[in-house]
Amino acid sequence: MPLRLLQHGDSEYPGLCAAWNAAIVHRPAYVAVAETAEQVAEAVVFAAQRGLRVRVQATGHGALRPATEDDLLLVTSGMDTVAIDGDTALVGPGAKWKAVIDAAHPHGLAPLVGSTSDVGVVGYSLGGGLGFLARPFGLAAQAIVELQLVTADGEIRWVDDQRDPGLMAALRGFGPNLGVVTALRTRLFPAAQLYAGSMMWPADLARDVLLAYRDWVATVPRELTSAVGVLHVPDAPFVPPPMRGQSVARICLCHPGPDHSGMDELLAPLRALPGLVMDLTGPMPSNRIDEITADPTDPLPFMLRAEMLAGLSDEAIDYLAGISPRDAEPYLLWLVRHIGGAPQLDPGLAYAQGEFVAEAVSLAPGPDVAAAVQDFGGRFSAGLGAAATGYTPFNFAAGLDQIARAFTPEYGARLAETKRRLDPAGLFGGERTLTA
């Protein structure tokens, strides 16, 4: 089957260009629709011969900048196969975590999914992948066993820790900078049963919740991954009436099972915190992991800002509590994720440069709002004060200016050299290209 190429004016072009982030409108010179690794290789050669950069889109969740006439948009969403093999899953670049969860669950296993199973496995994993199973099992990038990669010369190769350990190490956290991944094998874990969910308080109690969380999180076992934040639920028809237009402070948590003895005792200090209005924590199968944060699945125009934090300092808590009232700042939610203690983090990655990841997600339906959100992003980073370590994890980077902050300077220099060697023309990376 020949590679399908589309341009402006073709009927399928607008739909294929649509990203999940509705704030991004792609207008590439070509859209290439690939169904096989060989077609991906053909598209890469086609782009290289015409001096075009290759932008890959499977689910469109990671889009930060529109593709332009200088780009070929390579759509791999149709390559969505999932096959369970022992304690691993072999997936195509278009596969979402939901398909892996559903395939793995009957085997008593679970993948290292993020806060929503609606995102793609490959893009999420290549950029690090911080989910609610990170502290016991690590990042999704660390769970990559092997992958099939199309490089800038159009060659298709399998890479793992034995065949090319240096390249494999670089691929774990460097996103799409070194080629197009056409298959990925990820490790699965014995986490089919969880104790998970969220607790909610009125947003005006955010300071109390933050202080209680800081004390509590210092006591939890490594098996438990958690986060604290504020959510301003939109006053919109798609939101169930009990939550519509509400603002809540919340603590989200996840502990893999099957032994949940001791969880009631562990959570007792949080449940005793005055003002608790909703406790949704309890045993659940891992195929319900989306319920922890209940992230939206419909496309939205959004912008992101994030910082690694050394800890929850008084200064950071004062700032976060101060912006917690509804309309105090233009954001949908802020969330501080606990990563400290996660095993085997590569010391060169931003994920290893702190105990927490603080993120703010804002809706940005138009240019004026986007400008205001960008201004808020600067205030968010500054407001966290000395707790911010100066690093931003790769998957949380909001633009080219933040990509270098995803790595230590020494590790970033090595990655840049690897990119120059494998991709001298700068074919790959798109809006997440590391330059040096």
Summary of the structure (lengths in Angstrom):
residues: 436
radius of gyration: 21.1
end to end distance: 39.5
largest distance: 64.6
contacts: 1514
relative contact order: 0.14
helix: 32%
strand: 26%
